[in-house]
Amino acid sequence: MPEPTRPDILIIGAGPVGLFAVFELGLFDMKCHLIDILDRPGGQCAELYPEKPIYDIPGYPLISAQGLVDRLMEQIAPFKPGFSFNRMVTGLEKLDGGGFRVTTDENEVFEAKVVVIAAGGGSFQPKRPPIPGIEAFENGSVFYSVRRMEEFRDQDVMIVGGGDSALDWTLNLQPIARSVTLVHRRPEFRAAPDSVNKMYALQEMKQLEFLVGQVTGLKGADGRLSSATVKGPDGDTEVPCTRLLPFFGLTMKLGPIAEWGLNLHENLIPVDTEKFETSVPGIFAIGDINSYPGKLKLILSGFHEAALMTQAAKRIVSPGERVVFQYTTSSTSLQKKLGVA
């Protein structure tokens, strides 16, 4: 067995909530290591919508998803956390002397006194729509997320879907694309009403097109789209299309986490609301992966959960040591840790 890496806290998931947990834990002198299946920090914010605006982060009237990740990485830099990317956790076992041994699909071994699961909905994959031949255009003209808006500048963009992602990107890409066509199988949407109203207003001004129907075919060559066939109530319509964004949702998989005996409920991990500890002492769950009465799936809620989890984790990592609550605004010792004293 390889020599284990031994942080105080092992965090599974490097999305915004996992990153903020590093900050809270660091204030109490706990060293963290994060494991994520993606190739960089940020979770869904970085993978699916890095340029999407977020409006409900305290102190930021507007910040992009990637901007939030960048600020969090800057905030936790003084604590020098470790990262292991492109890794899936494959095993977890209790150690006789307390704590846990965790292994990854790259045969890495970690031993930590506390494990924090901040894995969002688990590992995720976009759902591929049932359009013949779509695979040939993926990553060239067909994308399941927007990582760089410039890729869509001066393009004929078709967006398929009726949820928030579809409406958000319809509105965000309309100012820079040559044309935008939104396709949904019905005129009713699952998105925020304000976004739907804005879309219909742009349609009235002929600044975008909305079609009721389904994409049934694609045309192009060498991985480059030229048009898409939309089957609607009145028959088929051939629509110019050089970029296609299908938003058919995500397939979430918990993977090996489902086998850790955590009393899962509908693929979520029940926790208490005092410590956000799971049914296994020493294993905590924060963010979208957990479940409790009144749970709201907001980044803000995950930040709150990370703060309370930290208090309990400190008592496990340093048994018998008094946990002193301090404010960063007034504590010289905390400010020294942050490098601002």
C-alpha positions as CSV (number, residue, x, y, z in Angstrom):
1,M,0.0,0.0,0.0
2,P,1.4,3.5,-0.9
3,E,2.4,5.8,2.0
4,P,-0.8,7.6,3.1
5,T,-1.3,11.3,2.9
6,R,-2.5,12.4,6.3
7,P,-4.5,15.7,6.4
8,D,-6.7,16.5,9.4
9,I,-9.7,16.8,7.2
10,L,-10.3,15.0,3.9
11,I,-12.9,16.9,1.7
12,I,-14.6,15.0,-1.1
13,G,-15.7,17.6,-3.6
14,A,-14.0,20.9,-4.6
15,G,-17.0,23.0,-5.5
16,P,-17.8,26.3,-3.8
17,V,-19.0,24.7,-0.6
18,G,-16.0,22.4,-0.3
19,L,-13.7,25.3,-0.9
20,F,-15.3,27.5,1.7
21,A,-15.1,24.7,4.2
22,V,-11.3,24.9,3.8
23,F,-11.5,28.5,5.0
24,E,-13.6,27.7,8.0
25,L,-11.5,24.7,9.0
26,G,-8.3,26.6,8.4
27,L,-9.3,29.3,10.9
28,F,-9.2,26.5,13.5
29,D,-5.8,25.2,12.4
30,M,-7.0,22.1,10.5
31,K,-5.2,21.1,7.4
32,C,-7.4,20.0,4.5
33,H,-7.0,17.9,1.3
34,L,-9.7,17.9,-1.4
35,I,-10.4,15.2,-3.9
36,D,-12.5,15.9,-7.0
37,I,-13.5,14.0,-10.1
38,L,-13.1,17.1,-12.2
39,D,-9.8,18.4,-13.5
40,R,-9.9,21.7,-11.6
41,P,-11.7,23.3,-8.6
42,G,-15.2,24.8,-8.8
43,G,-17.5,21.8,-9.2
44,Q,-20.6,22.5,-11.4
45,C,-19.8,26.3,-11.3
46,A,-16.6,25.6,-13.2
47,E,-17.7,22.7,-15.3
48,L,-21.1,23.7,-16.5
49,Y,-21.5,27.5,-16.4
50,P,-18.3,29.3,-15.5
51,E,-19.5,32.6,-17.1
52,K,-23.1,32.4,-15.8
53,P,-23.9,35.3,-13.5
54,I,-24.8,34.6,-9.9
55,Y,-26.8,37.2,-8.0
56,D,-27.4,35.8,-4.5
57,I,-23.8,35.7,-3.0
58,P,-23.7,38.2,-0.1
59,G,-21.6,41.2,-0.9
60,Y,-21.6,40.6,-4.6
61,P,-24.6,42.1,-6.5
62,L,-23.3,40.1,-9.5
63,I,-20.4,37.6,-9.8
64,S,-19.8,35.0,-12.4
65,A,-19.6,31.4,-11.4
66,Q,-15.9,31.2,-12.2
67,G,-15.4,34.5,-10.5
68,L,-16.8,33.1,-7.3
69,V,-14.5,30.1,-7.6
70,D,-11.5,32.4,-8.1
71,R,-12.4,34.5,-5.1
72,L,-12.8,31.4,-2.9
73,M,-9.4,30.0,-4.1
74,E,-7.9,33.4,-3.2
75,Q,-9.5,33.3,0.2
76,I,-8.2,29.8,1.1
77,A,-4.7,30.4,-0.2
78,P,-3.2,31.2,3.3
79,F,-4.2,27.7,4.4
80,K,-2.4,25.9,1.6
81,P,-4.8,23.0,1.1
82,G,-3.9,19.9,-1.0
83,F,-5.8,19.0,-4.1
84,S,-6.2,15.7,-6.0
85,F,-8.0,16.3,-9.3
86,N,-9.3,13.7,-11.9
87,R,-9.8,11.3,-9.0
88,M,-12.8,9.3,-7.8
89,V,-13.0,8.0,-4.3
90,T,-13.4,4.3,-4.4
91,G,-13.1,3.1,-0.9
92,L,-13.5,4.2,2.7
93,E,-12.8,2.3,5.9
94,K,-12.7,3.1,9.6
95,L,-9.3,2.9,11.3
96,D,-8.9,1.1,14.6
97,G,-7.4,4.1,16.3
98,G,-10.1,6.5,15.0
99,G,-10.4,8.3,11.7
100,F,-10.7,6.9,8.2
101,R,-8.7,5.5,5.4
102,V,-9.8,6.7,1.9
103,T,-8.6,5.3,-1.4
104,T,-9.0,6.6,-5.0
105,D,-9.1,5.1,-8.4
106,E,-5.4,6.1,-8.8
107,N,-4.4,3.9,-5.8
108,E,-3.8,6.9,-3.6
109,V,-4.3,6.5,0.1
110,F,-5.4,9.2,2.6
111,E,-5.9,8.9,6.3
112,A,-7.8,11.6,8.0
113,K,-9.5,12.1,11.4
114,V,-12.6,13.6,9.7
115,V,-14.2,13.1,6.2
116,V,-16.4,15.9,4.8
117,I,-18.5,15.0,1.8
118,A,-19.2,18.1,-0.3
119,A,-19.8,16.3,-3.5
120,G,-22.9,18.2,-4.8
121,G,-25.1,15.7,-6.5
122,G,-22.2,13.3,-7.0
123,S,-20.3,12.9,-10.2
124,F,-22.4,14.1,-13.1
125,Q,-22.8,13.8,-16.9
126,P,-25.0,15.8,-19.2
127,K,-27.8,13.8,-20.7
128,R,-27.3,13.4,-24.5
129,P,-30.5,14.1,-26.5
130,P,-31.8,11.3,-28.8
131,I,-30.7,13.0,-32.1
132,P,-29.2,10.7,-34.7
133,G,-25.5,11.4,-35.4
134,I,-25.1,14.0,-32.6
135,E,-21.9,12.3,-31.4
136,A,-20.0,13.4,-34.6
137,F,-20.6,17.1,-33.7
138,E,-19.8,17.0,-30.0
139,N,-17.0,19.3,-28.8
140,G,-16.8,20.9,-32.2
141,S,-20.3,22.4,-32.7
142,V,-22.4,20.6,-30.0
143,F,-21.7,21.6,-26.4
144,Y,-23.4,20.7,-23.1
145,S,-22.1,23.7,-21.2
146,V,-20.7,27.2,-21.9
147,R,-17.1,27.6,-20.8
148,R,-16.2,30.5,-23.0
149,M,-18.9,32.8,-24.4
150,E,-16.5,33.9,-27.1
151,E,-16.9,30.4,-28.7
152,F,-20.5,31.5,-29.6
153,R,-19.8,35.0,-30.9
154,D,-21.2,35.6,-34.4
155,Q,-22.5,32.1,-34.5
156,D,-26.0,30.7,-35.3
157,V,-26.8,29.3,-31.9
158,M,-29.6,26.8,-31.2
159,I,-30.5,26.2,-27.6
160,V,-32.7,23.2,-26.7
161,G,-34.5,22.9,-23.4
162,G,-37.0,24.5,-21.0
163,G,-35.2,24.9,-17.7
164,D,-33.1,27.7,-16.2
165,S,-29.9,26.8,-18.0
166,A,-31.6,27.0,-21.4
167,L,-33.3,30.3,-20.7
168,D,-30.3,31.8,-19.0
169,W,-28.0,31.1,-21.9
170,T,-30.6,32.2,-24.4
171,L,-30.6,35.6,-22.8
172,N,-26.8,35.7,-22.2
173,L,-25.8,34.7,-25.7
174,Q,-28.4,36.7,-27.6
175,P,-26.3,39.9,-27.5
176,I,-23.2,38.3,-29.1
177,A,-24.5,35.6,-31.4
178,R,-25.5,36.2,-35.0
179,S,-28.8,34.5,-34.3
180,V,-30.3,32.6,-31.4
181,T,-33.1,30.0,-31.7
182,L,-34.6,28.5,-28.6
183,V,-36.4,25.1,-29.1
184,H,-38.7,23.5,-26.5
185,R,-41.3,20.9,-26.9
186,R,-44.0,23.1,-25.4
187,P,-44.6,26.8,-24.7
188,E,-44.5,26.3,-20.9
189,F,-41.2,26.4,-19.1
190,R,-39.6,25.2,-15.9
191,A,-37.4,28.3,-15.7
192,A,-37.7,31.5,-13.7
193,P,-40.8,33.5,-14.9
194,D,-38.7,36.7,-15.3
195,S,-36.3,34.9,-17.7
196,V,-39.3,33.5,-19.7
197,N,-40.8,37.0,-19.9
198,K,-37.5,38.5,-21.1
199,M,-37.2,35.8,-23.8
200,Y,-40.7,36.4,-25.1
201,A,-40.0,40.1,-25.2
202,L,-36.9,39.6,-27.3
203,Q,-39.0,37.3,-29.6
204,E,-41.5,40.1,-30.0
205,M,-38.7,42.4,-31.1
206,K,-37.5,39.7,-33.5
207,Q,-34.1,39.6,-31.7
208,L,-34.4,35.8,-31.3
209,E,-36.6,33.0,-32.4
210,F,-38.6,30.5,-30.2
211,L,-39.8,27.3,-31.8
212,V,-42.1,24.7,-30.2
213,G,-40.9,21.3,-31.3
214,Q,-38.0,18.9,-31.1
215,V,-34.7,18.7,-32.9
216,T,-34.8,15.5,-35.0
217,G,-31.8,15.9,-37.3
218,L,-28.5,17.7,-37.8
219,K,-26.6,18.6,-41.0
220,G,-22.9,19.5,-41.5
221,A,-19.5,18.0,-42.3
222,D,-16.2,17.3,-40.5
223,G,-17.8,17.9,-37.1
224,R,-19.1,21.3,-38.0
225,L,-22.9,22.0,-38.0
226,S,-24.6,24.0,-40.7
227,S,-28.3,23.5,-39.8
228,A,-30.7,21.5,-37.6
229,T,-34.2,20.1,-38.4
230,V,-36.9,21.0,-35.9
231,K,-40.1,19.0,-36.0
232,G,-43.0,21.2,-34.8
233,P,-46.8,21.2,-34.9
234,D,-46.8,22.3,-38.6
235,G,-44.1,20.0,-39.8
236,D,-40.3,20.2,-40.2
237,T,-38.3,23.4,-40.3
238,E,-34.7,23.7,-41.4
239,V,-32.9,26.2,-39.1
240,P,-29.4,27.6,-39.6
241,C,-27.3,26.3,-36.8
242,T,-23.5,26.4,-36.2
243,R,-23.6,25.8,-32.5
244,L,-26.0,23.6,-30.6
245,L,-26.5,23.7,-26.8
246,P,-28.8,20.9,-25.6
247,F,-29.9,21.3,-21.9
248,F,-31.6,18.0,-21.1
249,G,-30.4,17.9,-17.5
250,L,-27.7,15.9,-15.8
251,T,-27.3,12.3,-14.8
252,M,-26.1,12.3,-11.2
253,K,-24.3,9.3,-9.7
254,L,-23.1,9.0,-6.2
255,G,-20.7,6.2,-7.1
256,P,-19.0,4.4,-4.2
257,I,-20.4,6.9,-1.7
258,A,-23.7,5.0,-2.0
259,E,-22.0,2.0,-0.4
260,W,-20.6,3.7,2.7
261,G,-23.6,2.9,5.0
262,L,-24.8,6.5,5.3
263,N,-28.5,5.7,5.4
264,L,-29.1,7.4,2.0
265,H,-32.6,8.8,1.3
266,E,-33.3,9.4,-2.4
267,N,-29.6,9.6,-3.2
268,L,-29.1,12.3,-0.6
269,I,-27.3,11.9,2.8
270,P,-29.5,12.8,5.9
271,V,-27.7,14.9,8.5
272,D,-28.5,16.6,11.7
273,T,-28.8,20.4,11.7
274,E,-26.4,21.0,14.6
275,K,-23.2,19.6,13.1
276,F,-24.3,18.3,9.7
277,E,-22.9,14.9,10.7
278,T,-24.1,11.8,8.9
279,S,-25.2,8.5,10.5
280,V,-21.5,7.6,10.7
281,P,-19.7,9.6,13.4
282,G,-16.8,11.6,12.0
283,I,-18.3,11.8,8.4
284,F,-20.0,15.0,7.6
285,A,-22.0,16.1,4.6
286,I,-22.5,19.7,3.4
287,G,-24.0,21.3,0.4
288,D,-26.4,19.8,-2.1
289,I,-25.4,16.2,-1.2
290,N,-27.2,16.4,2.2
291,S,-30.8,16.4,3.3
292,Y,-32.6,17.7,6.4
293,P,-36.0,19.3,7.1
294,G,-36.1,22.8,5.5
295,K,-33.1,22.2,3.3
296,L,-32.5,24.8,0.6
297,K,-30.1,23.9,-2.2
298,L,-28.3,27.2,-2.2
299,I,-24.5,27.9,-2.2
300,L,-25.3,30.3,0.7
301,S,-26.8,27.4,2.7
302,G,-23.7,25.3,2.1
303,F,-21.5,28.0,3.4
304,H,-23.6,28.1,6.6
305,E,-23.4,24.3,6.9
306,A,-19.6,24.4,6.5
307,A,-19.3,26.9,9.4
308,L,-21.3,24.7,11.8
309,M,-19.6,21.5,10.7
310,T,-16.2,23.1,11.5
311,Q,-17.1,23.5,15.2
312,A,-17.8,19.8,15.5
313,A,-14.9,18.7,13.4
314,K,-12.5,20.6,15.6
315,R,-13.6,18.6,18.6
316,I,-12.8,15.4,16.8
317,V,-9.4,16.5,15.5
318,S,-8.4,18.1,18.8
319,P,-10.2,16.2,21.6
320,G,-10.1,18.0,24.9
321,E,-9.0,21.3,23.4
322,R,-11.4,24.2,24.1
323,V,-13.0,25.5,21.0
324,V,-12.9,29.3,21.2
325,F,-15.3,31.2,18.9
326,Q,-13.7,34.3,17.5
327,Y,-14.5,37.0,14.9
328,T,-12.1,37.5,12.0
329,T,-12.8,41.3,12.3
330,S,-11.5,41.5,15.8
331,S,-9.2,38.5,16.4
332,T,-5.5,39.3,15.9
333,S,-4.7,35.6,15.9
334,L,-7.1,34.9,13.1
335,Q,-5.9,37.9,11.1
336,K,-2.4,36.5,11.4
337,K,-3.5,33.2,9.9
338,L,-5.0,35.2,7.0
339,G,-1.9,37.2,6.5
340,V,-3.7,40.6,7.1
341,A,-2.6,41.4,10.6
